[in-house]
Amino acid sequence: MESPFRANILKGKVALVTGGGSGIGFEISVQLGKHGASVAIMGRRKHVLDSAVDVLRSHGIPAIGLEGDVRREDDAARTVESTFKHFGRLDILVNAAAGNFLVPAQDLSPNGFRTVIDIDSIGTFIMCHEALKYLKKGGLGKDPSTGGTIINITATLHYGATWYQIHASAAKAAIDSITRSLALEWGEDHGILINGIAPGAIEDTAGVSKLAPEEVLSKIKEKPLYSFGEKWDIAMAALYLASDAGKFVNGTVLVVDGGQWLSTPRLLSKDAVRQLSRRQETRSRVSPTGLPKSKL
């Protein structure tokens, strides 16, 4: 789809995207680049990074790939520093690296739980912490009056409860808390805008292929409200938050799921509700409810 944003809204900006070699992270990288930003992508698999960088450059986007694990402080520090050395500044950090898998809680090992927490929540904090000196107003390569932007990719899993994803739900809840707390502290102290994006079910992503078997997908697609989004939808939300359009948005989590998280099972059809309503109205007129039955 054609972007509704001007092609130069991020001109001169530099973005670092963790998990930027594939999935939602890659689409965010593409759209940031198409709208004027230079892009560094971070990931653990060199061949994925190399392929992604080739695609970015084919679009005329200045791009580099940097191997690293967000769970390792030295990797995070090296990646942020390499981005700065290559492009001369850092304006936007997108934390899109994530881990997840389906497992009943009773079968989940503490190590499996810890791994997802480490990648999602601790990794997000590590990257934010290492990027602070480059993103804060007056920081390295920054104007003294303007700070940068952090966008944390989260989810809606923890808004209620989710089957077989206790580890990911806990990790995403932590990311939302990190987002709000850093927005409060670093927004006031350093002029940095920090927000989250909570995607719903997005087509052609590892999240859907790993977490929704075909028998589940077929049931989901029967319900109009559960239509799948596109990676483009999440990238457009990131563009909004990274551009001047989002200059007064801080500490929020933008849900981009078509309203899925609001949905509960429909117990009655609309026609059945109308019939029931008319029947109940007639009955209440004949025999009002709630009146005292005692003759005293």
C-alpha positions as MATLAB code, in Angstrom:
seq = 'MESPFRANILKGKVALVTGGGSGIGFEISVQLGKHGASVAIMGRRKHVLDSAVDVLRSHGIPAIGLEGDVRREDDAARTVESTFKHFGRLDILVNAAAGNFLVPAQDLSPNGFRTVIDIDSIGTFIMCHEALKYLKKGGLGKDPSTGGTIINITATLHYGATWYQIHASAAKAAIDSITRSLALEWGEDHGILINGIAPGAIEDTAGVSKLAPEEVLSKIKEKPLYSFGEKWDIAMAALYLASDAGKFVNGTVLVVDGGQWLSTPRLLSKDAVRQLSRRQETRSRVSPTGLPKSKL';
ca = [
       0.000    0.000    0.000;
       1.038    3.570   -0.593;
       2.224    5.397    2.514;
       0.118    8.354    3.677;
       3.271   10.052    4.970;
       5.609   12.342    3.027;
       8.706   10.578    1.766;
      11.058   12.951    3.632;
       9.487   13.047    7.102;
      12.528   11.340    8.632;
      15.154   12.974    6.448;
      18.515   13.149    8.212;
      17.443   10.781   11.013;
      19.249    7.571   11.960;
      17.376    4.535   13.283;
      18.594    1.363   14.983;
      16.140   -1.555   14.829;
      16.709   -4.703   16.877;
      15.214   -7.767   15.230;
      15.293   -5.661   12.081;
      16.306   -8.449    9.732;
      12.925  -10.155    9.478;
       9.226   -9.911   10.209;
       7.751   -6.777   11.695;
      11.199   -5.389   12.521;
      12.265   -5.602    8.883;
       9.132   -3.871    7.594;
       9.665   -1.077   10.112;
      13.252   -0.784    8.872;
      12.069   -0.566    5.258;
       9.475    2.110    5.955;
      11.757    4.213    8.153;
      14.302    4.083    5.356;
      11.803    4.871    2.595;
      10.823    7.973    4.549;
      14.322    9.390    4.791;
      16.104    7.621    7.657;
      19.402    5.791    7.543;
      18.965    2.378    9.157;
      21.087    0.002   11.218;
      19.579   -3.418   11.903;
      20.695   -5.704   14.705;
      20.265   -9.473   14.895;
      21.947  -12.748   15.776;
      21.963  -14.377   12.311;
      24.466  -12.926    9.852;
      22.900  -14.398    6.725;
      19.523  -12.885    7.653;
      21.114   -9.498    8.280;
      23.075   -9.611    5.012;
      19.956  -10.443    3.017;
      17.939   -7.701    4.740;
      20.634   -5.080    4.173;
      20.754   -5.989    0.477;
      17.013   -5.386    0.191;
      17.207   -2.099    2.081;
      20.014   -0.842   -0.124;
      18.100   -1.904   -3.246;
      15.512    0.682   -2.185;
      18.237    3.323   -1.947;
      18.263    3.215    1.856;
      21.614    3.756    3.617;
      21.778    0.608    5.760;
      24.137   -1.573    7.753;
      23.705   -4.885    9.564;
      25.225   -5.482   12.994;
      25.450   -8.903   14.611;
      24.552   -8.941   18.275;
      22.366  -10.351   21.026;
      20.205   -7.861   22.922;
      20.686   -9.921   26.080;
      24.409   -9.135   26.143;
      25.441   -5.706   27.389;
      28.689   -5.737   25.419;
      26.837   -6.574   22.196;
      24.323   -3.796   22.836;
      27.048   -1.248   23.578;
      29.046   -2.254   20.499;
      25.979   -2.098   18.231;
      24.908    1.330   19.406;
      28.456    2.665   19.160;
      28.920    1.177   15.669;
      25.681    2.820   14.515;
      26.917    6.174   15.812;
      30.364    5.779   14.269;
      28.934    4.834   10.876;
      26.173    7.444   10.609;
      27.351   10.120   13.049;
      24.200   10.148   15.186;
      21.304    8.094   16.549;
      17.753    9.432   16.652;
      15.422    6.425   16.768;
      15.692    3.114   18.609;
      13.140    0.420   17.802;
      13.175   -2.629   20.091;
      11.581   -5.354   17.968;
      13.666   -8.386   18.987;
      11.467  -10.994   20.660;
      11.120  -14.659   21.511;
       8.050  -16.818   21.997;
       6.686  -20.352   21.682;
       3.557  -22.209   22.751;
       3.850  -24.345   25.877;
       1.554  -25.284   28.773;
       2.778  -23.579   31.940;
       3.310  -26.918   33.674;
       5.692  -27.965   30.898;
       7.608  -24.691   30.753;
      11.045  -24.866   32.368;
      12.361  -21.949   34.409;
      15.102  -21.611   31.810;
      12.548  -21.337   29.004;
      10.656  -18.688   30.973;
      13.896  -16.828   31.683;
      14.981  -16.892   28.029;
      11.902  -15.025   26.812;
      12.097  -12.558   29.707;
      15.763  -11.975   28.892;
      15.184  -11.315   25.186;
      12.017   -9.269   25.424;
      12.116   -7.257   28.628;
      15.718   -7.285   29.814;
      16.948   -6.923   26.232;
      14.677   -3.936   25.745;
      16.036   -2.247   28.855;
      19.649   -3.009   27.949;
      19.248   -1.449   24.504;
      17.511    1.625   25.942;
      20.207    1.995   28.592;
      23.059    1.758   26.080;
      21.392    4.158   23.645;
      20.662    6.848   26.236;
      23.861    8.837   25.772;
      23.144    9.101   22.034;
      19.405    9.791   22.282;
      19.269   12.343   25.089;
      19.122   16.019   24.219;
      22.654   17.359   24.068;
      24.007   13.817   23.844;
      26.560   12.578   21.351;
      25.562   13.927   17.956;
      22.339   15.442   19.323;
      20.990   18.963   19.361;
      20.948   20.372   22.917;
      17.212   21.104   22.723;
      15.828   17.886   21.223;
      15.954   14.273   22.349;
      15.380   11.128   20.332;
      12.675    8.486   20.124;
      12.337    4.937   21.468;
       9.648    2.563   20.213;
       9.165   -0.757   22.008;
       7.258   -3.510   20.195;
       5.047   -5.318   22.677;
       1.715   -7.226   22.414;
      -1.800   -7.492   23.851;
      -1.281  -10.938   25.409;
      -1.306   -9.626   28.969;
      -4.372   -7.386   28.681;
      -6.448  -10.351   29.753;
      -4.946  -13.811   29.849;
      -3.537  -15.935   27.035;
      -3.361  -19.696   26.776;
       0.094  -21.318   26.777;
       2.124  -18.083   26.662;
       2.694  -17.231   30.321;
       6.343  -16.401   29.600;
       5.603  -14.010   26.727;
       2.698  -12.403   28.593;
       4.941  -11.638   31.554;
       7.683  -10.299   29.277;
       5.337   -7.997   27.353;
       3.779   -6.691   30.571;
       7.283   -5.805   31.715;
       7.982   -3.994   28.431;
       4.863   -1.865   28.873;
       5.962   -0.956   32.394;
       9.477   -0.127   31.171;
       7.968    2.075   28.461;
       5.861    4.089   30.901;
       8.559    4.483   33.551;
      11.275    5.515   31.104;
       8.874    7.910   29.387;
       8.317    9.596   32.729;
      11.984    9.792   33.742;
      13.720   10.259   30.419;
      10.959   12.392   28.952;
      11.445   15.005   31.633;
      15.186   14.615   32.191;
      16.400   14.005   28.640;
      13.652   14.994   26.195;
      13.244   11.443   24.862;
       9.845   10.217   23.660;
       9.265    6.571   24.579;
       6.218    4.669   23.374;
       5.135    1.145   22.554;
       3.255   -0.562   19.743;
       1.155   -3.639   20.508;
       0.492   -5.568   17.278;
      -2.354   -7.999   16.876;
      -2.176  -11.066   14.627;
      -0.021  -10.020   11.670;
       0.154  -12.066    8.477;
       3.414  -13.579    7.265;
       5.229  -13.317   10.596;
       6.907  -15.879   12.827;
       4.382  -15.018   15.510;
       1.515  -16.338   13.418;
       3.327  -19.331   11.917;
       4.691  -20.501   15.289;
       1.779  -19.654   17.548;
      -1.319  -20.354   15.430;
      -1.532  -23.823   13.841;
      -3.665  -24.137   10.696;
      -6.659  -25.516   12.596;
      -6.586  -22.395   14.775;
      -6.091  -20.055   11.810;
      -9.137  -21.427   10.027;
     -11.337  -20.696   13.044;
      -9.884  -17.217   13.475;
     -10.514  -16.297    9.846;
     -14.212  -17.138   10.235;
     -14.635  -14.102   12.523;
     -14.573  -10.670   10.836;
     -13.064   -8.869   13.832;
     -10.196  -11.364   13.832;
      -8.941  -10.484   10.386;
      -5.171  -10.405   10.156;
      -3.208   -7.199    9.944;
      -0.189   -6.530    7.777;
       3.373   -5.711    8.748;
       2.783   -2.431    6.897;
       0.182   -1.479    9.532;
       2.745   -1.735   12.318;
       5.361    0.130   10.304;
       2.926    3.001    9.710;
       2.322    3.220   13.465;
       6.087    3.357   13.993;
       6.386    6.134   11.409;
       3.731    8.141   13.215;
       5.538    7.831   16.547;
       8.978    8.493   15.048;
       7.928   11.560   13.082;
       6.854   15.021   14.173;
       3.251   13.792   13.975;
       3.891   12.043   17.283;
       5.824   14.834   18.980;
       3.308   15.133   21.841;
       2.867   11.391   22.428;
       4.873    9.907   25.286;
       4.465    6.891   27.544;
       1.623    5.282   25.639;
       1.204    1.884   24.010;
      -0.520    2.107   20.637;
      -2.598   -1.011   20.026;
      -2.700   -1.955   16.339;
      -4.896   -5.034   16.158;
      -8.168   -4.024   14.508;
      -9.950   -4.185   17.852;
      -9.216   -7.865   18.475;
      -8.284   -7.496   22.122;
     -11.686   -5.922   22.824;
     -13.567   -8.899   21.450;
     -15.534  -11.396   23.534;
     -17.609  -14.320   22.175;
     -21.010  -13.312   20.808;
     -23.554  -15.190   22.930;
     -26.631  -14.261   20.906;
     -27.260  -13.088   17.358;
     -28.521   -9.548   16.797;
     -31.973  -10.841   15.839;
     -32.124  -12.974   18.978;
     -31.176   -9.960   21.099;
     -33.917   -7.864   19.510;
     -36.537  -10.543   20.144;
     -35.373  -11.038   23.706;
     -35.403   -7.299   24.346;
     -38.992   -6.941   23.086;
     -40.110   -9.940   25.132;
     -38.465   -8.630   28.292;
     -39.957   -5.158   27.779;
     -43.456   -6.577   27.409;
     -43.024   -8.783   30.459;
     -41.752   -5.898   32.615;
     -44.847   -3.853   31.821;
     -47.209   -6.679   32.765;
     -45.271   -7.800   35.822;
     -42.672   -5.240   36.977;
     -39.629   -6.809   38.597;
     -38.023   -5.675   41.821;
     -41.245   -4.862   43.689;
     -41.465   -6.040   47.325;
     -43.518   -9.242   47.670;
     -44.185   -9.004   51.395;
     -47.684   -7.822   52.463;
     -46.309   -6.219   55.625;
];
